[in-house]
């Protein structure tokens, strides 16, 4: 078991390593899957240029990271 904050007086919240692993895996899926789907969609379905495909994947990645940041704040409460 890991303590979240060693300086908190009576508020001893503990979190297990499996919960950290599950939350980390969930956030990784939220970040990675949309970028992979958009890259495959643009390259194989729409048959676009490689530069456009990479640009769409990177833009999708940054948007997904923004959502994952908001979700990670909610998961840490």
MDAnalysis code that builds the backbone (N, CA, C; Angstrom):
import MDAnalysis as mda
import numpy as np

u = mda.Universe.empty(231, n_residues=77, atom_resindex=np.repeat(np.arange(77), 3), trajectory=True)
u.add_TopologyAttr("name", ["N", "CA", "C"] * 77)
u.add_TopologyAttr("resid", np.arange(1, 78))
u.add_TopologyAttr("resname", ["UNK", "UNK", "UNK", "UNK", "UNK", "UNK", "UNK", "UNK", "UNK", "UNK", "UNK", "UNK", "UNK", "UNK", "UNK", "UNK", "UNK", "UNK", "UNK", "UNK", "UNK", "UNK", "UNK", "UNK", "UNK", "UNK", "UNK", "UNK", "UNK", "UNK", "UNK", "UNK", "UNK", "UNK", "UNK", "UNK", "UNK", "UNK", "UNK", "UNK", "UNK", "UNK", "UNK", "UNK", "UNK", "UNK", "UNK", "UNK", "UNK", "UNK", "UNK", "UNK", "UNK", "UNK", "UNK", "UNK", "UNK", "UNK", "UNK", "UNK", "UNK", "UNK", "UNK", "UNK", "UNK", "UNK", "UNK", "UNK", "UNK", "UNK", "UNK", "UNK", "UNK", "UNK", "UNK", "UNK", "UNK"])
u.atoms.positions = np.array([
    [0.828, -1.175, 0.000],
    [0.000, 0.000, 0.000],
    [0.876, 1.245, 0.000],
    [0.449, 2.225, -0.723],
    [1.169, 3.487, -0.798],
    [0.366, 4.587, -0.151],
    [1.039, 5.459, 0.581],
    [0.364, 6.616, 1.143],
    [0.436, 7.741, 0.130],
    [-0.689, 8.427, -0.069],
    [-0.703, 9.523, -1.022],
    [0.092, 10.710, -0.527],
    [-0.082, 11.114, 0.714],
    [0.581, 12.287, 1.245],
    [1.052, 11.968, 2.653],
    [2.347, 11.987, 2.860],
    [2.872, 11.628, 4.170],
    [2.688, 12.747, 5.186],
    [2.412, 13.976, 4.746],
    [2.270, 15.106, 5.655],
    [0.833, 15.357, 6.088],
    [-0.113, 14.603, 5.570],
    [-1.501, 14.825, 5.968],
    [-1.730, 14.204, 7.337],
    [-2.261, 14.996, 8.248],
    [-2.408, 14.582, 9.640],
    [-3.308, 13.382, 9.820],
    [-4.608, 13.601, 9.938],
    [-5.526, 12.507, 10.190],
    [-6.139, 11.951, 8.913],
    [-5.832, 12.548, 7.797],
    [-6.406, 12.129, 6.515],
    [-5.469, 11.125, 5.851],
    [-5.468, 9.893, 6.338],
    [-4.571, 8.864, 5.807],
    [-5.269, 8.078, 4.707],
    [-5.225, 8.582, 3.492],
    [-5.774, 7.839, 2.359],
    [-4.687, 6.895, 1.845],
    [-5.091, 5.702, 1.556],
    [-4.156, 4.724, 1.001],
    [-4.699, 4.244, -0.334],
    [-3.788, 3.948, -1.215],
    [-4.172, 3.478, -2.540],
    [-3.280, 2.285, -2.881],
    [-3.863, 1.272, -3.470],
    [-3.095, 0.073, -3.783],
    [-2.392, 0.235, -5.128],
    [-1.368, -0.565, -5.321],
    [-0.632, -0.503, -6.583],
    [-1.485, -1.007, -7.737],
    [-2.426, -1.894, -7.482],
    [-3.292, -2.365, -8.566],
    [-4.229, -1.255, -9.034],
    [-4.690, -0.406, -8.101],
    [-5.526, 0.724, -8.500],
    [-4.728, 1.717, -9.347],
    [-3.473, 1.948, -8.991],
    [-2.607, 2.810, -9.798],
    [-2.423, 2.219, -11.183],
    [-2.195, 0.911, -11.248],
    [-2.016, 0.240, -12.529],
    [-3.271, 0.325, -13.390],
    [-4.434, 0.100, -12.791],
    [-5.700, 0.144, -13.538],
    [-5.977, 1.551, -14.059],
    [-5.777, 2.559, -13.198],
    [-6.001, 3.941, -13.629],
    [-5.012, 4.362, -14.716],
    [-3.761, 3.954, -14.583],
    [-2.760, 4.273, -15.602],
    [-3.065, 3.612, -16.932],
    [-3.502, 2.373, -16.895],
    [-3.869, 1.668, -18.123],
    [-5.081, 2.314, -18.779],
    [-6.060, 2.704, -17.975],
    [-7.252, 3.379, -18.488],
    [-6.886, 4.699, -19.172],
    [-6.017, 5.476, -18.547],
    [-5.592, 6.745, -19.149],
    [-4.769, 6.524, -20.414],
    [-3.946, 5.496, -20.424],
    [-3.160, 5.193, -21.621],
    [-4.062, 4.815, -22.793],
    [-5.127, 4.071, -22.506],
    [-6.078, 3.716, -23.564],
    [-6.821, 4.943, -24.076],
    [-7.174, 5.858, -23.166],
    [-7.860, 7.080, -23.586],
    [-6.966, 7.925, -24.480],
    [-5.668, 7.925, -24.211],
    [-4.744, 8.728, -25.014],
    [-4.416, 8.034, -26.332],
    [-4.140, 6.748, -26.300],
    [-3.602, 6.064, -27.470],
    [-4.647, 5.664, -28.506],
    [-5.784, 5.145, -28.076],
    [-6.749, 4.602, -29.030],
    [-7.304, 5.624, -30.034],
    [-7.690, 6.830, -29.616],
    [-8.175, 7.777, -30.630],
    [-7.123, 8.147, -31.672],
    [-5.871, 8.277, -31.248],
    [-4.803, 8.610, -32.206],
    [-4.572, 7.466, -33.189],
    [-4.610, 6.239, -32.705],
    [-4.421, 5.091, -33.586],
    [-5.587, 4.972, -34.564],
    [-6.799, 5.142, -34.068],
    [-7.978, 5.040, -34.930],
    [-7.969, 6.129, -36.000],
    [-7.648, 7.369, -35.616],
    [-7.634, 8.442, -36.615],
    [-6.526, 8.245, -37.641],
    [-5.378, 7.750, -37.221],
    [-4.286, 7.498, -38.163],
    [-4.658, 6.408, -39.156],
    [-5.223, 5.321, -38.669],
    [-5.645, 4.224, -39.556],
    [-6.759, 4.693, -40.484],
    [-7.695, 5.456, -39.935],
    [-8.810, 5.958, -40.739],
    [-8.323, 6.863, -41.863],
    [-7.451, 7.790, -41.543],
    [-6.957, 8.706, -42.564],
    [-6.074, 8.009, -43.591],
    [-5.250, 7.060, -43.156],
    [-4.303, 6.453, -44.094],
    [-4.929, 5.374, -44.971],
    [-5.733, 4.507, -44.374],
    [-6.247, 3.371, -45.135],
    [-7.645, 3.589, -45.709],
    [-8.489, 4.305, -45.014],
    [-9.857, 4.488, -45.486],
    [-9.952, 5.692, -46.409],
    [-9.419, 6.818, -45.983],
    [-9.505, 8.038, -46.783],
    [-8.384, 8.161, -47.812],
    [-7.344, 7.361, -47.687],
    [-6.201, 7.330, -48.611],
    [-5.577, 8.714, -48.781],
    [-5.335, 9.396, -47.644],
    [-4.745, 10.729, -47.706],
    [-3.229, 10.660, -47.719],
    [-2.639, 11.808, -47.873],
    [-1.203, 11.974, -47.897],
    [-0.617, 11.602, -46.530],
    [0.649, 11.224, -46.489],
    [1.280, 10.821, -45.237],
    [1.395, 11.993, -44.267],
    [1.675, 13.187, -44.775],
    [1.793, 14.367, -43.922],
    [0.447, 14.688, -43.272],
    [-0.634, 14.594, -44.027],
    [-1.971, 14.851, -43.483],
    [-2.330, 13.787, -42.456],
    [-1.965, 12.550, -42.716],
    [-2.239, 11.455, -41.781],
    [-1.513, 11.672, -40.464],
    [-0.236, 12.012, -40.535],
    [0.536, 12.253, -39.317],
    [0.008, 13.468, -38.569],
    [-0.347, 14.512, -39.292],
    [-0.890, 15.717, -38.650],
    [-2.200, 15.415, -37.929],
    [-3.068, 14.659, -38.561],
    [-4.337, 14.297, -37.920],
    [-4.101, 13.442, -36.680],
    [-3.150, 12.540, -36.749],
    [-2.827, 11.705, -35.590],
    [-2.270, 12.510, -34.433],
    [-1.403, 13.476, -34.729],
    [-0.802, 14.296, -33.674],
    [-1.849, 15.220, -33.045],
    [-2.706, 15.810, -33.871],
    [-3.766, 16.674, -33.342],
    [-4.710, 15.867, -32.453],
    [-5.077, 14.680, -32.906],
    [-5.937, 13.811, -32.105],
    [-5.253, 13.418, -30.801],
    [-3.957, 13.193, -30.850],
    [-3.199, 12.836, -29.658],
    [-3.231, 13.954, -28.623],
    [-3.035, 15.184, -29.060],
    [-3.058, 16.308, -28.120],
    [-4.448, 16.538, -27.534],
    [-5.485, 16.374, -28.342],
    [-6.848, 16.513, -27.820],
    [-7.138, 15.414, -26.800],
    [-6.708, 14.198, -27.101],
    [-6.916, 13.081, -26.176],
    [-6.130, 13.290, -24.885],
    [-4.933, 13.873, -24.967],
    [-4.175, 14.160, -23.750],
    [-4.874, 15.199, -22.890],
    [-5.547, 16.159, -23.512],
    [-6.314, 17.135, -22.751],
    [-7.456, 16.484, -21.995],
    [-8.173, 15.575, -22.666],
    [-9.249, 14.853, -21.994],
    [-8.704, 13.947, -20.893],
    [-7.591, 13.290, -21.148],
    [-7.007, 12.404, -20.144],
    [-6.546, 13.190, -18.921],
    [-6.081, 14.414, -19.125],
    [-5.680, 15.247, -17.997],
    [-6.868, 15.570, -17.106],
    [-8.007, 15.901, -17.732],
    [-9.210, 16.182, -16.955],
    [-9.711, 14.939, -16.235],
    [-9.654, 13.799, -16.890],
    [-10.113, 12.546, -16.277],
    [-9.175, 12.129, -15.150],
    [-7.877, 12.374, -15.309],
    [-6.934, 11.994, -14.256],
    [-7.161, 12.804, -12.988],
    [-7.584, 14.051, -13.129],
    [-7.917, 14.840, -11.942],
    [-9.102, 14.234, -11.205],
    [-10.089, 13.760, -11.943],
    [-11.265, 13.143, -11.308],
    [-10.924, 11.807, -10.683],
    [-10.022, 11.048, -11.305],
    [-9.643, 9.746, -10.756],
    [-8.799, 9.886, -9.493],
    [-8.097, 10.985, -9.356],
    [-7.220, 11.142, -8.192],
    [-7.970, 11.589, -6.951],
    [-9.222, 11.990, -7.093],
    [-9.994, 12.438, -5.912],
    [-10.470, 11.281, -5.097],
])
